Structures are given as C-alpha cells and as structure tokens.
C-alpha cells in the first residue's frame, strides 16, 4: 500500500534487512547532487531592522540618506539598479545587461 519510491527510501534508511546492493536499479544510477541549503546567521540582523533605522534617523537628523535597490528580471537576464537620494528626491536608474561569455 505504498509507492515504489517510498520502499526505496525505507531501504536506503536501513529500515529493512534488504540493502541497496540487493536492488538492481539502485546500484546502476549515480546519486543525484543535492544543492546545499543557504543558512543565514540571524545574529547579523540584530540592530538592522526598520525600527532601528527610524531610531537612528531621529538621533541623527542631519544624516544624508541614500537608498539602493535592484530589480532582477529573469535569472541571468537584465537587472535594474535604482539609487534614490531621499533629501533631494532624485532617483537614478541603471539598466545592467549581462556580459556574454566568450566560447
């Protein structure tokens, strides 16, 4: 009452007496590569949220603020880079094109 893949996973986890070498299909195939998960250290974000930003601006009102953002289209495609100068309400936008790799 379970799928073939589930049985292969159980055998791979050594839940049965059968081993991977006993399975004809399992030994033919190369194991697939798994992408490693990106783990972000949450400690680096302490003191870097929007509330802390507002508190900093209240303590230092003469600070010139510049905001930068990027908009990514398709992966490996065009990117729009925007730079916003808050004091003068000036926004600059730059279209970044990917550099084709020579073959």
TORPA-951036 format. One record per atom (N, C-alpha, C): atom name; x negated, y negated, z. Coordinates in Angstrom, 2 decimals. Each point is the difference from the previous one (the first is absolute). Layout:
BEGIN
<rec name="CA" X="X" Y="Y" Z="Z"/>
...
This chain:
BEGIN
<rec name="N" X="-0.80" Y="1.19" Z="0.00"/>
<rec name="CA" X="0.80" Y="-1.19" Z="0.00"/>
<rec name="C" X="-0.85" Y="-1.26" Z="0.00"/>
<rec name="N" X="-1.21" Y="0.06" Z="-0.55"/>
<rec name="CA" X="-0.83" Y="-1.19" Z="-0.13"/>
<rec name="C" X="-0.72" Y="0.03" Z="-1.34"/>
<rec name="N" X="-0.53" Y="-1.11" Z="-0.38"/>
<rec name="CA" X="-0.63" Y="-0.10" Z="-1.32"/>
<rec name="C" X="-1.39" Y="0.64" Z="-0.01"/>
<rec name="N" X="-0.50" Y="0.21" Z="-1.20"/>
<rec name="CA" X="-1.32" Y="0.59" Z="-0.18"/>
<rec name="C" X="-1.08" Y="-0.92" Z="0.57"/>
<rec name="N" X="0.16" Y="-1.30" Z="-0.19"/>
<rec name="CA" X="-0.97" Y="-0.97" Z="0.51"/>
<rec name="C" X="-0.07" Y="0.06" Z="1.52"/>
<rec name="N" X="1.15" Y="0.16" Z="0.65"/>
<rec name="CA" X="0.02" Y="0.10" Z="1.46"/>
<rec name="C" X="-0.76" Y="1.22" Z="0.47"/>
<rec name="N" X="0.16" Y="1.11" Z="-0.69"/>
<rec name="CA" X="-0.74" Y="1.20" Z="0.37"/>
<rec name="C" X="-1.50" Y="-0.21" Z="-0.17"/>
<rec name="N" X="-0.40" Y="-0.65" Z="-1.09"/>
<rec name="CA" X="-1.43" Y="-0.29" Z="-0.20"/>
<rec name="C" X="-0.53" Y="-0.90" Z="1.11"/>
<rec name="N" X="0.80" Y="-0.96" Z="0.43"/>
<rec name="CA" X="-0.43" Y="-0.88" Z="1.10"/>
<rec name="C" X="-0.13" Y="0.78" Z="1.31"/>
<rec name="N" X="0.92" Y="0.90" Z="0.27"/>
<rec name="CA" X="-0.08" Y="0.83" Z="1.20"/>
<rec name="C" X="-1.24" Y="0.88" Z="-0.01"/>
<rec name="N" X="-0.28" Y="0.60" Z="-1.16"/>
<rec name="CA" X="-1.18" Y="0.85" Z="-0.12"/>
<rec name="C" X="-1.27" Y="-0.83" Z="0.15"/>
<rec name="N" X="0.00" Y="-1.19" Z="-0.59"/>
<rec name="CA" X="-1.15" Y="-0.89" Z="0.12"/>
<rec name="C" X="-0.21" Y="-0.43" Z="1.45"/>
<rec name="N" X="1.06" Y="-0.10" Z="0.75"/>
<rec name="CA" X="-0.10" Y="-0.37" Z="1.41"/>
<rec name="C" X="-0.24" Y="1.18" Z="0.93"/>
<rec name="N" X="-0.27" Y="1.18" Z="-0.57"/>
<rec name="CA" X="-0.30" Y="1.24" Z="0.75"/>
<rec name="C" X="1.14" Y="0.41" Z="0.93"/>
<rec name="N" X="1.24" Y="-0.19" Z="-0.45"/>
<rec name="CA" X="1.14" Y="0.44" Z="0.80"/>
<rec name="C" X="0.32" Y="1.47" Z="-0.25"/>
<rec name="N" X="-0.50" Y="0.58" Z="-1.09"/>
<rec name="CA" X="0.21" Y="1.42" Z="-0.32"/>
<rec name="C" X="-1.35" Y="0.71" Z="0.00"/>
<rec name="N" X="0.05" Y="1.32" Z="-0.09"/>
<rec name="CA" X="-1.23" Y="0.79" Z="-0.07"/>
<rec name="C" X="-0.64" Y="-0.08" Z="-1.38"/>
<rec name="N" X="0.73" Y="-0.42" Z="-0.99"/>
<rec name="CA" X="-0.51" Y="-0.12" Z="-1.36"/>
<rec name="C" X="-0.93" Y="-1.21" Z="-0.07"/>
<rec name="N" X="-1.06" Y="0.09" Z="-0.77"/>
<rec name="CA" X="-0.94" Y="-1.10" Z="-0.17"/>
<rec name="C" X="0.05" Y="-0.52" Z="-1.43"/>
<rec name="N" X="-0.60" Y="-1.14" Z="-0.24"/>
<rec name="CA" X="0.01" Y="-0.60" Z="-1.33"/>
<rec name="C" X="-0.68" Y="0.89" Z="-1.04"/>
<rec name="N" X="-0.97" Y="0.78" Z="0.37"/>
<rec name="CA" X="-0.71" Y="0.85" Z="-0.94"/>
<rec name="C" X="0.91" Y="1.11" Z="-0.53"/>
<rec name="N" X="1.06" Y="0.32" Z="0.74"/>
<rec name="CA" X="0.95" Y="1.03" Z="-0.42"/>
<rec name="C" X="0.99" Y="-0.51" Z="-1.04"/>
<rec name="N" X="0.05" Y="-1.29" Z="-0.20"/>
<rec name="CA" X="0.95" Y="-0.59" Z="-0.95"/>
<rec name="C" X="-0.69" Y="-0.25" Z="-1.33"/>
<rec name="N" X="0.50" Y="0.61" Z="-1.09"/>
<rec name="CA" X="-0.69" Y="-0.14" Z="-1.28"/>
<rec name="C" X="0.02" Y="-1.43" Z="-0.55"/>
<rec name="N" X="1.09" Y="-0.74" Z="0.19"/>
<rec name="CA" X="0.06" Y="-1.35" Z="-0.54"/>
<rec name="C" X="-0.80" Y="-0.99" Z="0.84"/>
<rec name="N" X="-0.06" Y="0.23" Z="1.29"/>
<rec name="CA" X="-0.64" Y="-0.95" Z="0.90"/>
<rec name="C" X="-1.50" Y="-0.11" Z="-0.24"/>
<rec name="N" X="-0.65" Y="1.11" Z="-0.31"/>
<rec name="CA" X="-1.45" Y="-0.03" Z="-0.17"/>
<rec name="C" X="-0.41" Y="-0.50" Z="-1.37"/>
<rec name="N" X="0.93" Y="-0.07" Z="-0.96"/>
<rec name="CA" X="-0.33" Y="-0.48" Z="-1.35"/>
<rec name="C" X="-0.14" Y="-1.52" Z="-0.05"/>
<rec name="N" X="0.80" Y="-0.68" Z="0.77"/>
<rec name="CA" X="0.07" Y="-1.45" Z="-0.10"/>
<rec name="C" X="-0.96" Y="-0.68" Z="0.96"/>
<rec name="N" X="-0.54" Y="-1.11" Z="-0.47"/>
<rec name="CA" X="-0.86" Y="-0.84" Z="0.83"/>
<rec name="C" X="0.88" Y="-0.81" Z="0.94"/>
<rec name="N" X="-0.42" Y="-0.23" Z="1.23"/>
<rec name="CA" X="0.83" Y="-0.82" Z="0.88"/>
<rec name="C" X="0.09" Y="-1.43" Z="-0.52"/>
<rec name="N" X="1.17" Y="-0.59" Z="0.12"/>
<rec name="CA" X="0.21" Y="-1.36" Z="-0.49"/>
<rec name="C" X="-0.64" Y="-1.00" Z="0.95"/>
<rec name="N" X="-0.44" Y="-1.10" Z="-0.60"/>
<rec name="CA" X="-0.61" Y="-1.05" Z="0.81"/>
<rec name="C" X="1.09" Y="-0.81" Z="0.67"/>
<rec name="N" X="-0.17" Y="-0.26" Z="1.27"/>
<rec name="CA" X="0.94" Y="-0.83" Z="0.74"/>
<rec name="C" X="-0.64" Y="-1.36" Z="0.22"/>
<rec name="N" X="0.76" Y="-1.04" Z="-0.30"/>
<rec name="CA" X="-0.49" Y="-1.34" Z="0.24"/>
<rec name="C" X="0.01" Y="-0.26" Z="1.51"/>
<rec name="N" X="-1.08" Y="-0.53" Z="0.49"/>
<rec name="CA" X="-0.06" Y="-0.29" Z="1.43"/>
<rec name="C" X="0.90" Y="-1.19" Z="0.31"/>
<rec name="N" X="0.66" Y="0.09" Z="1.15"/>
<rec name="CA" X="0.88" Y="-1.09" Z="0.42"/>
<rec name="C" X="-0.83" Y="-1.18" Z="0.47"/>
<rec name="N" X="0.44" Y="-1.18" Z="-0.35"/>
<rec name="CA" X="-0.66" Y="-1.21" Z="0.44"/>
<rec name="C" X="0.52" Y="-0.34" Z="1.39"/>
<rec name="N" X="-0.86" Y="0.08" Z="0.98"/>
<rec name="CA" X="0.40" Y="-0.29" Z="1.37"/>
<rec name="C" X="-0.55" Y="-1.37" Z="0.38"/>
<rec name="N" X="0.92" Y="-0.88" Z="0.35"/>
<rec name="CA" X="-0.36" Y="-1.37" Z="0.34"/>
<rec name="C" X="-0.10" Y="-0.11" Z="1.52"/>
<rec name="N" X="-1.09" Y="-0.59" Z="0.46"/>
<rec name="CA" X="-0.17" Y="-0.24" Z="1.42"/>
<rec name="C" X="0.90" Y="-1.16" Z="0.40"/>
<rec name="N" X="1.01" Y="0.28" Z="0.78"/>
<rec name="CA" X="0.96" Y="-1.03" Z="0.39"/>
<rec name="C" X="-0.61" Y="-1.03" Z="0.95"/>
<rec name="N" X="-1.14" Y="0.30" Z="0.58"/>
<rec name="CA" X="-0.66" Y="-0.94" Z="0.89"/>
<rec name="C" X="-0.50" Y="-1.24" Z="-0.72"/>
<rec name="N" X="-0.23" Y="0.11" Z="-1.32"/>
<rec name="CA" X="-0.48" Y="-1.16" Z="-0.75"/>
<rec name="C" X="1.09" Y="-1.04" Z="-0.21"/>
<rec name="N" X="1.26" Y="0.37" Z="0.24"/>
<rec name="CA" X="1.11" Y="-0.94" Z="-0.20"/>
<rec name="C" X="0.36" Y="-0.78" Z="1.25"/>
<rec name="N" X="-0.64" Y="0.29" Z="1.10"/>
<rec name="CA" X="0.31" Y="-0.71" Z="1.25"/>
<rec name="C" X="-0.40" Y="-1.46" Z="-0.15"/>
<rec name="N" X="0.95" Y="-0.89" Z="0.27"/>
<rec name="CA" X="-0.26" Y="-1.43" Z="-0.12"/>
<rec name="C" X="0.05" Y="-0.52" Z="-1.43"/>
<rec name="N" X="0.58" Y="0.80" Z="-0.92"/>
<rec name="CA" X="0.03" Y="-0.41" Z="-1.40"/>
<rec name="C" X="1.41" Y="0.10" Z="-0.59"/>
<rec name="N" X="1.02" Y="-0.25" Z="0.80"/>
<rec name="CA" X="1.36" Y="0.02" Z="-0.54"/>
<rec name="C" X="0.49" Y="-1.44" Z="-0.19"/>
<rec name="N" X="1.21" Y="-0.13" Z="-0.52"/>
<rec name="CA" X="0.51" Y="-1.32" Z="-0.34"/>
<rec name="C" X="0.21" Y="-0.87" Z="1.23"/>
<rec name="N" X="0.40" Y="0.59" Z="1.09"/>
<rec name="CA" X="0.18" Y="-0.78" Z="1.24"/>
<rec name="C" X="-1.33" Y="-0.61" Z="0.45"/>
<rec name="N" X="-1.08" Y="0.77" Z="-0.05"/>
<rec name="CA" X="-1.31" Y="-0.52" Z="0.37"/>
<rec name="C" X="-0.44" Y="-1.12" Z="-0.95"/>
<rec name="N" X="0.36" Y="0.12" Z="-1.26"/>
<rec name="CA" X="-0.30" Y="-1.04" Z="-1.00"/>
<rec name="C" X="0.72" Y="-1.30" Z="0.37"/>
<rec name="N" X="1.28" Y="0.09" Z="0.37"/>
<rec name="CA" X="0.75" Y="-1.20" Z="0.38"/>
<rec name="C" X="-0.57" Y="-0.64" Z="1.26"/>
<rec name="N" X="-0.39" Y="0.82" Z="0.97"/>
<rec name="CA" X="-0.59" Y="-0.52" Z="1.24"/>
<rec name="C" X="-1.32" Y="-0.71" Z="-0.32"/>
<rec name="N" X="-0.80" Y="0.57" Z="-0.87"/>
<rec name="CA" X="-1.27" Y="-0.62" Z="-0.39"/>
<rec name="C" X="0.24" Y="-1.36" Z="-0.66"/>
<rec name="N" X="1.00" Y="-0.07" Z="-0.89"/>
<rec name="CA" X="0.29" Y="-1.27" Z="-0.67"/>
<rec name="C" X="0.51" Y="-1.07" Z="0.98"/>
<rec name="N" X="0.71" Y="0.41" Z="1.05"/>
<rec name="CA" X="0.44" Y="-0.96" Z="1.01"/>
<rec name="C" X="-1.18" Y="-0.55" Z="0.79"/>
<rec name="N" X="-0.98" Y="0.85" Z="0.28"/>
<rec name="CA" X="-1.17" Y="-0.45" Z="0.75"/>
<rec name="C" X="-0.96" Y="-0.81" Z="-0.86"/>
<rec name="N" X="-0.04" Y="0.27" Z="-1.30"/>
<rec name="CA" X="-0.91" Y="-0.69" Z="-0.93"/>
<rec name="C" X="0.82" Y="-0.58" Z="-1.15"/>
<rec name="N" X="0.69" Y="-1.12" Z="0.23"/>
<rec name="CA" X="0.89" Y="-0.55" Z="-1.04"/>
<rec name="C" X="-0.74" Y="-0.59" Z="-1.20"/>
<rec name="N" X="-1.29" Y="-0.33" Z="0.14"/>
<rec name="CA" X="-0.73" Y="-0.61" Z="-1.10"/>
<rec name="C" X="-0.66" Y="1.04" Z="-0.92"/>
<rec name="N" X="0.31" Y="1.26" Z="0.17"/>
<rec name="CA" X="-0.59" Y="1.06" Z="-0.81"/>
<rec name="C" X="0.60" Y="-0.01" Z="-1.40"/>
<rec name="N" X="-0.85" Y="0.04" Z="-1.01"/>
<rec name="CA" X="0.47" Y="0.11" Z="-1.39"/>
<rec name="C" X="0.28" Y="1.46" Z="-0.30"/>
<rec name="N" X="1.24" Y="0.28" Z="-0.40"/>
<rec name="CA" X="0.42" Y="1.37" Z="-0.23"/>
<rec name="C" X="0.06" Y="0.28" Z="-1.50"/>
<rec name="N" X="-0.59" Y="1.12" Z="-0.38"/>
<rec name="CA" X="0.05" Y="0.48" Z="-1.37"/>
<rec name="C" X="0.47" Y="1.44" Z="0.04"/>
<rec name="N" X="1.00" Y="0.32" Z="-0.82"/>
<rec name="CA" X="0.53" Y="1.35" Z="-0.03"/>
<rec name="C" X="-0.31" Y="0.64" Z="-1.35"/>
<rec name="N" X="-0.36" Y="1.27" Z="0.04"/>
<rec name="CA" X="-0.32" Y="0.71" Z="-1.23"/>
<rec name="C" X="0.85" Y="1.27" Z="-0.07"/>
<rec name="N" X="0.43" Y="0.35" Z="-1.20"/>
<rec name="CA" X="0.79" Y="1.20" Z="-0.19"/>
<rec name="C" X="-0.32" Y="0.56" Z="-1.38"/>
<rec name="N" X="0.25" Y="1.28" Z="-0.17"/>
<rec name="CA" X="-0.19" Y="0.61" Z="-1.31"/>
<rec name="C" X="1.21" Y="0.87" Z="-0.32"/>
<rec name="N" X="0.39" Y="-0.02" Z="-1.24"/>
<rec name="CA" X="1.11" Y="0.81" Z="-0.49"/>
<rec name="C" X="-0.58" Y="0.97" Z="-1.00"/>
<rec name="N" X="0.12" Y="1.29" Z="0.30"/>
<rec name="CA" X="-0.57" Y="1.03" Z="-0.86"/>
<rec name="C" X="1.12" Y="0.57" Z="-0.85"/>
<rec name="N" X="-0.21" Y="-0.01" Z="-1.32"/>
<rec name="CA" X="0.98" Y="0.59" Z="-0.91"/>
<rec name="C" X="-0.13" Y="1.50" Z="0.02"/>
<rec name="N" X="-0.27" Y="0.59" Z="-1.13"/>
<rec name="CA" X="-0.22" Y="1.45" Z="-0.03"/>
<rec name="C" X="-1.42" Y="0.30" Z="0.46"/>
<rec name="N" X="-0.22" Y="1.21" Z="0.45"/>
<rec name="CA" X="-1.31" Y="0.38" Z="0.52"/>
<rec name="C" X="-1.01" Y="-0.04" Z="-1.13"/>
<rec name="N" X="-1.08" Y="-0.76" Z="0.21"/>
<rec name="CA" X="-1.01" Y="-0.16" Z="-1.04"/>
<rec name="C" X="0.36" Y="-1.07" Z="-1.03"/>
<rec name="N" X="1.10" Y="-0.71" Z="0.25"/>
<rec name="CA" X="0.45" Y="-1.02" Z="-0.95"/>
<rec name="C" X="-0.31" Y="-1.41" Z="0.50"/>
<rec name="N" X="0.84" Y="-0.94" Z="-0.43"/>
<rec name="CA" X="-0.22" Y="-1.40" Z="0.34"/>
<rec name="C" X="0.31" Y="-0.27" Z="1.47"/>
<rec name="N" X="-0.70" Y="-1.01" Z="0.55"/>
<rec name="CA" X="0.20" Y="-0.43" Z="1.38"/>
<rec name="C" X="0.13" Y="-1.52" Z="0.00"/>
<rec name="N" X="0.97" Y="-0.51" Z="0.75"/>
<rec name="CA" X="0.20" Y="-1.43" Z="0.13"/>
<rec name="C" X="-0.50" Y="-0.42" Z="1.38"/>
<rec name="N" X="-1.01" Y="-0.87" Z="0.03"/>
<rec name="CA" X="-0.58" Y="-0.49" Z="1.24"/>
<rec name="C" X="0.50" Y="-1.42" Z="0.22"/>
<rec name="N" X="0.66" Y="-0.25" Z="1.16"/>
<rec name="CA" X="0.50" Y="-1.34" Z="0.30"/>
<rec name="C" X="-0.69" Y="-0.54" Z="1.23"/>
<rec name="N" X="-0.34" Y="-1.28" Z="-0.06"/>
<rec name="CA" X="-0.61" Y="-0.71" Z="1.12"/>
<rec name="C" X="0.88" Y="-1.23" Z="0.26"/>
<rec name="N" X="0.50" Y="-0.11" Z="1.23"/>
<rec name="CA" X="0.92" Y="-1.07" Z="0.37"/>
<rec name="C" X="-0.64" Y="-0.88" Z="1.06"/>
<rec name="N" X="-0.15" Y="-1.28" Z="-0.33"/>
<rec name="CA" X="-0.52" Y="-1.00" Z="0.95"/>
<rec name="C" X="1.21" Y="-0.64" Z="0.66"/>
<rec name="N" X="0.22" Y="0.31" Z="1.28"/>
<rec name="CA" X="1.22" Y="-0.40" Z="0.69"/>
<rec name="C" X="0.09" Y="-1.52" Z="0.18"/>
<rec name="N" X="-1.10" Y="-0.63" Z="0.35"/>
<rec name="CA" X="0.00" Y="-1.43" Z="0.29"/>
<rec name="C" X="0.44" Y="-0.83" Z="-1.21"/>
<rec name="N" X="-0.42" Y="0.37" Z="-1.19"/>
<rec name="CA" X="0.33" Y="-0.76" Z="-1.21"/>
<rec name="C" X="1.10" Y="0.65" Z="-0.83"/>
<rec name="N" X="0.50" Y="1.15" Z="0.42"/>
<rec name="CA" X="1.02" Y="0.77" Z="-0.73"/>
<rec name="C" X="-0.44" Y="0.30" Z="-1.42"/>
<rec name="N" X="-1.26" Y="0.35" Z="-0.15"/>
<rec name="CA" X="-0.56" Y="0.34" Z="-1.30"/>
<rec name="C" X="-0.21" Y="1.51" Z="-0.07"/>
<rec name="N" X="0.53" Y="0.60" Z="-1.07"/>
<rec name="CA" X="-0.20" Y="1.42" Z="-0.18"/>
<rec name="C" X="-0.74" Y="0.23" Z="-1.33"/>
<rec name="N" X="-1.07" Y="0.77" Z="0.08"/>
<rec name="CA" X="-0.75" Y="0.40" Z="-1.18"/>
<rec name="C" X="0.24" Y="1.49" Z="-0.23"/>
<rec name="N" X="0.19" Y="0.38" Z="-1.25"/>
<rec name="CA" X="0.22" Y="1.41" Z="-0.32"/>
<rec name="C" X="-0.99" Y="0.40" Z="-1.08"/>
<rec name="N" X="-0.63" Y="1.12" Z="0.19"/>
<rec name="CA" X="-0.99" Y="0.52" Z="-0.94"/>
<rec name="C" X="0.43" Y="1.39" Z="-0.44"/>
<rec name="N" X="0.02" Y="0.21" Z="-1.30"/>
<rec name="CA" X="0.32" Y="1.30" Z="-0.56"/>
<rec name="C" X="-1.29" Y="0.78" Z="-0.16"/>
<rec name="N" X="-0.11" Y="1.09" Z="0.69"/>
<rec name="CA" X="-1.22" Y="0.82" Z="-0.04"/>
<rec name="C" X="0.26" Y="1.19" Z="-0.89"/>
<rec name="N" X="-0.85" Y="0.19" Z="-1.00"/>
<rec name="CA" X="0.14" Y="1.12" Z="-0.94"/>
<rec name="C" X="-1.05" Y="1.06" Z="0.34"/>
<rec name="N" X="0.34" Y="1.25" Z="-0.15"/>
<rec name="CA" X="-1.00" Y="1.05" Z="0.24"/>
<rec name="C" X="-1.08" Y="-0.02" Z="-1.07"/>
<rec name="N" X="-1.20" Y="0.35" Z="0.38"/>
<rec name="CA" X="-1.11" Y="0.06" Z="-0.93"/>
<rec name="C" X="-0.02" Y="1.40" Z="-0.60"/>
<rec name="N" X="0.09" Y="0.13" Z="-1.33"/>
<rec name="CA" X="-0.02" Y="1.34" Z="-0.59"/>
<rec name="C" X="-1.39" Y="0.61" Z="0.16"/>
<rec name="N" X="-0.03" Y="1.27" Z="0.38"/>
<rec name="CA" X="-1.27" Y="0.71" Z="0.16"/>
<rec name="C" X="-0.50" Y="0.45" Z="-1.36"/>
<rec name="N" X="-1.29" Y="-0.21" Z="-0.24"/>
<rec name="CA" X="-0.58" Y="0.43" Z="-1.28"/>
<rec name="C" X="-0.18" Y="1.51" Z="0.03"/>
<rec name="N" X="0.18" Y="0.61" Z="-1.15"/>
<rec name="CA" X="-0.07" Y="1.47" Z="-0.05"/>
<rec name="C" X="-1.31" Y="0.46" Z="-0.56"/>
